[in-house]
Amino acid sequence: MSDPNSRGSIRHWVDEELEEMLDEELEIEIDDLGLSHELRVVLSKKPESAVDRPTYFRELLRLQTELVNLQDWVKANGLKVVVLFEGRDAAGKGGAIKRITQRLDPRACRAVALPAPTEREVTEWYFQRYVPHLPAAGEMVLFDRSWYNRAGVERVMGFASDEQVEEFFRTVPEFERMLVRSGIILVKYWFSISDEEQQRRFLMRIHDPLKQWKLSEMDLQSRIRWEDYTKAKEDMFERTHIPEAPWHLVRANDKKKARLNCIHHLLSQVPRGEVPHEPIILPNRVFNPDYERELQPEELFIPEPY
């Protein structure tokens, strides 16, 4: 019988874990065999990614390992990191956030996606509902849409008056400078996709029952108002691209490239070093000769159809 603590056994176990993890990712990425005819037609027109699948997963795992090291550094040095993800509907913000947070400690890295403001929140100082979600020392917070809702959807859809939008543009540079002065590392991403690619992704959501929940009335309206959103985006860049918190644009038509490029860039935004760790030694279990494990009644166990 081989020693489970031997280097070879450990390596074999790690390989199996990685293989299982990749299989799960592949299941998520690979199109289901039972796709509807409509969805098959949409997918048949989807351009091939410039990054092949083996390269994508190999690089993703490598970058996620670096993200773990980054989180180590953030926690060890009490840093505070805020990352904003903005872009048109279906631009791939959520997918990028998922890959960033996937291997990280959720107690120190969290994603924030706020719903529409309540009646009370509408009457508050605009930034008030975002402030409680800002990080403490050693934390990373990723905003899936942020206070820039006012410069985008609220402005285009008429949920904010011209005066409120103008006040936002006057206030947000100072608000962000204040965050940076307080010690927060603030990184702002805009995921950029073409008109054709957004249409393709919306059609995929319409015909894919697993993704229909992602499609809202606001998403449909954003197609009608494509040019209005373009003008709002350009105005936002012009008025909120400041040295203390510049915008970073991510070409996002190719989801795989966008995810890898975004993570690679994020890693460059936080200078870091190695965090020394004491070697971890698993202690032996204490065996009590008088202890007898009590068997649980069979009816407490869930059914096992698999």
C-alpha positions as CSV (number, residue, x, y, z in Angstrom):
1,M,0.0,0.0,0.0
2,S,1.5,3.4,-1.0
3,D,2.1,6.1,1.5
4,P,-0.6,8.8,1.1
5,N,1.9,11.4,2.2
6,S,4.5,10.5,-0.3
7,R,5.4,13.2,-2.9
8,G,4.2,10.9,-5.7
9,S,0.8,10.3,-4.1
10,I,0.3,13.9,-3.3
11,R,1.2,14.9,-6.8
12,H,-1.3,12.3,-8.2
13,W,-4.0,13.6,-5.9
14,V,-3.3,17.2,-7.0
15,D,-3.5,16.2,-10.6
16,E,-6.8,14.5,-10.1
17,E,-8.2,17.6,-8.3
18,L,-7.1,19.9,-11.1
19,E,-8.5,17.5,-13.7
20,E,-11.9,17.4,-11.9
21,M,-11.8,21.2,-11.6
22,L,-11.2,21.6,-15.3
23,D,-13.9,19.1,-16.2
24,E,-16.3,21.2,-14.2
25,E,-15.2,24.3,-16.0
26,L,-15.5,22.6,-19.3
27,E,-19.0,21.5,-18.5
28,I,-19.9,25.1,-17.8
29,E,-18.3,26.4,-21.0
30,I,-19.2,23.6,-23.4
31,D,-22.6,24.0,-25.0
32,D,-25.2,21.5,-23.9
33,L,-26.2,18.8,-26.4
34,G,-29.9,19.6,-25.9
35,L,-29.7,23.1,-27.2
36,S,-32.7,24.5,-29.0
37,H,-32.6,25.0,-32.7
38,E,-32.8,28.7,-32.3
39,L,-29.8,28.7,-29.9
40,R,-27.8,26.5,-32.3
41,V,-28.3,29.0,-35.1
42,V,-27.1,31.9,-32.8
43,L,-24.1,29.9,-31.7
44,S,-23.2,28.9,-35.3
45,K,-22.6,32.6,-36.0
46,K,-20.4,33.1,-33.0
47,P,-16.8,33.9,-33.9
48,E,-14.2,31.4,-32.6
49,S,-12.1,32.7,-29.6
50,A,-8.5,33.6,-30.4
51,V,-7.5,31.7,-27.3
52,D,-7.8,27.9,-27.6
53,R,-9.4,26.0,-24.7
54,P,-6.2,24.3,-23.3
55,T,-4.4,27.7,-23.4
56,Y,-7.3,29.5,-21.8
57,F,-7.6,27.1,-18.8
58,R,-3.8,26.8,-18.3
59,E,-3.4,30.6,-18.3
60,L,-6.5,31.1,-16.1
61,L,-5.2,28.7,-13.5
62,R,-1.8,30.4,-13.6
63,L,-3.4,33.9,-13.2
64,Q,-5.7,32.7,-10.4
65,T,-2.7,31.4,-8.6
66,E,-1.2,34.9,-8.8
67,L,-4.5,36.3,-7.5
68,V,-4.3,34.0,-4.5
69,N,-0.8,35.5,-3.9
70,L,-2.2,39.0,-4.4
71,Q,-4.9,38.4,-1.8
72,D,-2.2,37.1,0.6
73,W,-0.3,40.3,0.2
74,V,-3.4,42.4,0.6
75,K,-4.3,40.6,3.8
76,A,-0.8,40.6,5.2
77,N,-0.3,44.4,4.6
78,G,-3.8,45.6,5.4
79,L,-4.4,47.0,1.9
80,K,-7.9,48.0,0.7
81,V,-8.7,47.3,-2.9
82,V,-11.9,48.4,-4.8
83,V,-12.4,47.3,-8.4
84,L,-15.3,48.7,-10.5
85,F,-16.7,46.7,-13.4
86,E,-18.7,48.8,-15.9
87,G,-19.9,48.2,-19.4
88,R,-22.9,47.6,-21.6
89,D,-25.4,44.9,-20.7
90,A,-23.9,41.4,-21.6
91,A,-20.4,42.8,-21.9
92,G,-19.0,40.0,-19.7
93,K,-18.5,41.8,-16.4
94,G,-20.0,39.0,-14.3
95,G,-18.0,36.3,-16.0
96,A,-14.7,38.2,-15.3
97,I,-15.7,38.8,-11.7
98,K,-16.5,35.1,-11.2
99,R,-13.1,34.1,-12.5
100,I,-11.3,36.6,-10.3
101,T,-13.1,35.5,-7.1
102,Q,-13.3,31.8,-7.9
103,R,-10.2,30.7,-5.9
104,L,-10.1,33.5,-3.4
105,D,-11.1,33.6,0.3
106,P,-14.7,34.9,0.2
107,R,-14.2,36.3,3.7
108,A,-11.7,38.8,2.3
109,C,-12.9,39.2,-1.2
110,R,-16.5,39.8,-2.2
111,A,-18.5,40.9,-5.2
112,V,-21.2,43.6,-4.7
113,A,-24.1,43.9,-7.1
114,L,-26.7,46.3,-5.7
115,P,-30.3,46.1,-6.8
116,A,-32.3,49.2,-7.7
117,P,-32.4,51.7,-4.8
118,T,-35.3,51.6,-2.4
119,E,-37.7,54.6,-1.9
120,R,-35.6,55.6,1.1
121,E,-32.3,55.2,-0.7
122,V,-33.5,57.4,-3.5
123,T,-33.7,60.3,-1.0
124,E,-30.1,59.7,0.4
125,W,-26.9,61.2,-0.7
126,Y,-26.2,59.4,-3.9
127,F,-23.0,57.7,-2.8
128,Q,-24.4,56.7,0.6
129,R,-25.6,53.2,-0.3
130,Y,-22.2,52.3,-1.8
131,V,-20.1,53.4,1.2
132,P,-21.0,50.6,3.5
133,H,-19.6,48.1,1.0
134,L,-16.2,49.7,0.9
135,P,-13.4,47.4,2.2
136,A,-11.7,47.4,5.5
137,A,-8.0,46.6,5.8
138,G,-7.0,43.4,4.1
139,E,-10.1,43.2,1.9
140,M,-10.9,43.4,-1.8
141,V,-14.3,44.5,-3.1
142,L,-15.5,44.1,-6.7
143,F,-18.5,46.1,-7.8
144,D,-20.6,44.6,-10.5
145,R,-21.8,48.0,-11.6
146,S,-21.2,50.9,-9.3
147,W,-22.0,54.5,-8.6
148,Y,-21.5,55.0,-12.4
149,N,-25.1,53.8,-12.8
150,R,-26.0,57.5,-12.6
151,A,-23.8,58.3,-15.6
152,G,-25.2,55.4,-17.6
153,V,-28.6,53.6,-17.1
154,E,-30.1,56.3,-14.8
155,R,-29.2,59.0,-17.2
156,V,-30.2,57.3,-20.4
157,M,-33.5,55.8,-19.0
158,G,-34.5,59.1,-17.3
159,F,-34.2,57.8,-13.7
160,A,-32.1,60.8,-12.8
161,S,-32.7,64.5,-13.8
162,D,-30.2,66.6,-15.7
163,E,-29.4,68.4,-12.4
164,Q,-28.7,65.1,-10.6
165,V,-26.4,63.9,-13.4
166,E,-24.5,67.2,-13.4
167,E,-24.1,67.0,-9.7
168,F,-22.8,63.5,-10.0
169,F,-20.1,64.6,-12.5
170,R,-19.1,67.4,-10.2
171,T,-18.9,65.1,-7.1
172,V,-17.5,61.8,-8.3
173,P,-14.0,63.0,-9.0
174,E,-13.7,64.4,-5.5
175,F,-15.4,61.3,-4.1
176,E,-12.8,59.0,-5.8
177,R,-9.9,61.2,-4.8
178,M,-11.1,61.0,-1.2
179,L,-11.2,57.2,-1.5
180,V,-7.7,57.1,-2.8
181,R,-6.4,59.6,-0.2
182,S,-7.9,57.3,2.5
183,G,-5.6,54.5,1.2
184,I,-8.0,52.6,-1.1
185,I,-6.6,51.2,-4.3
186,L,-9.3,52.1,-6.9
187,V,-9.3,50.4,-10.3
188,K,-12.0,51.1,-12.9
189,Y,-12.7,48.8,-15.8
190,W,-15.0,49.4,-18.8
191,F,-15.8,46.2,-20.8
192,S,-16.3,47.2,-24.4
193,I,-18.3,45.1,-26.9
194,S,-19.6,45.8,-30.4
195,D,-23.2,46.2,-31.3
196,E,-23.2,42.9,-33.1
197,E,-21.7,41.0,-30.2
198,Q,-24.3,42.4,-27.7
199,Q,-27.1,41.4,-30.1
200,R,-25.6,37.8,-30.3
201,R,-25.4,37.5,-26.5
202,F,-28.9,38.8,-26.0
203,L,-30.2,36.2,-28.4
204,M,-28.3,33.5,-26.6
205,R,-30.0,34.6,-23.4
206,I,-33.4,34.6,-25.0
207,H,-33.1,31.1,-26.3
208,D,-31.0,29.6,-23.4
209,P,-33.3,28.7,-20.4
210,L,-30.2,28.6,-18.1
211,K,-29.5,32.3,-19.0
212,Q,-32.9,33.8,-19.4
213,W,-32.8,35.1,-15.8
214,K,-30.0,37.4,-16.9
215,L,-32.2,39.2,-19.4
216,S,-34.2,42.2,-18.0
217,E,-36.5,44.8,-19.4
218,M,-33.6,47.3,-19.0
219,D,-31.4,45.0,-21.2
220,L,-34.0,45.1,-24.0
221,Q,-34.3,48.9,-23.7
222,S,-30.5,49.2,-23.9
223,R,-30.7,47.7,-27.5
224,I,-33.1,50.5,-28.5
225,R,-31.0,53.1,-26.9
226,W,-27.5,51.9,-28.1
227,E,-26.5,55.3,-29.4
228,D,-27.7,57.1,-26.3
229,Y,-25.6,54.8,-24.1
230,T,-22.6,55.4,-26.4
231,K,-22.9,59.2,-26.0
232,A,-23.3,58.8,-22.2
233,K,-20.3,56.5,-22.0
234,E,-18.1,59.0,-24.0
235,D,-19.3,61.9,-21.7
236,M,-18.5,59.7,-18.6
237,F,-15.0,59.0,-19.8
238,E,-14.3,62.6,-20.6
239,R,-15.5,63.9,-17.2
240,T,-14.3,61.0,-14.8
241,H,-11.0,59.8,-16.3
242,I,-8.8,61.4,-13.6
243,P,-5.1,60.6,-12.8
244,E,-6.0,59.3,-9.3
245,A,-8.6,56.9,-10.7
246,P,-8.2,56.4,-14.5
247,W,-10.5,54.3,-16.7
248,H,-9.1,51.0,-18.2
249,L,-10.9,49.7,-21.2
250,V,-11.2,45.9,-21.8
251,R,-11.8,44.7,-25.3
252,A,-14.5,42.2,-24.5
253,N,-15.9,40.7,-27.7
254,D,-13.8,37.6,-27.0
255,K,-14.8,36.5,-23.5
256,K,-11.7,34.3,-22.9
257,K,-9.3,37.0,-23.9
258,A,-11.1,39.6,-21.9
259,R,-11.0,37.6,-18.7
260,L,-7.3,36.8,-19.0
261,N,-6.3,40.3,-20.0
262,C,-8.4,41.8,-17.2
263,I,-6.9,39.6,-14.5
264,H,-3.4,40.1,-15.9
265,H,-3.9,43.9,-15.7
266,L,-5.5,43.8,-12.3
267,L,-2.4,41.9,-11.0
268,S,-0.2,44.8,-12.2
269,Q,-2.2,47.4,-10.3
270,V,-1.2,46.3,-6.9
271,P,2.6,46.2,-6.3
272,R,3.3,43.2,-4.2
273,G,5.9,40.8,-2.9
274,E,6.1,37.4,-1.3
275,V,4.4,36.8,2.0
276,P,6.4,34.4,4.2
277,H,4.5,31.4,5.6
278,E,5.4,28.9,8.2
279,P,5.1,25.3,6.8
280,I,1.8,23.7,7.6
281,I,2.0,20.4,9.3
282,L,-1.2,18.4,9.7
283,P,-1.4,17.0,13.2
284,N,-2.2,13.4,13.9
285,R,-5.7,12.6,15.0
286,V,-6.1,11.7,18.7
287,F,-7.6,8.2,19.1
288,N,-9.6,7.5,22.2
289,P,-10.0,3.7,22.7
290,D,-13.3,4.3,24.6
291,Y,-14.8,6.3,21.8
292,E,-17.5,4.7,19.6
293,R,-19.0,6.5,16.7
294,E,-22.8,6.6,16.9
295,L,-24.5,5.5,13.7
296,Q,-27.2,7.8,12.4
297,P,-30.6,6.5,11.5
298,E,-30.9,5.8,7.8
299,E,-33.9,8.0,7.4
300,L,-31.8,11.1,8.1
301,F,-29.8,10.6,5.0
302,I,-30.9,12.3,1.7
303,P,-31.9,10.1,-1.3
304,E,-29.0,9.1,-3.6
305,P,-30.3,9.0,-7.2
306,Y,-26.7,9.4,-8.4
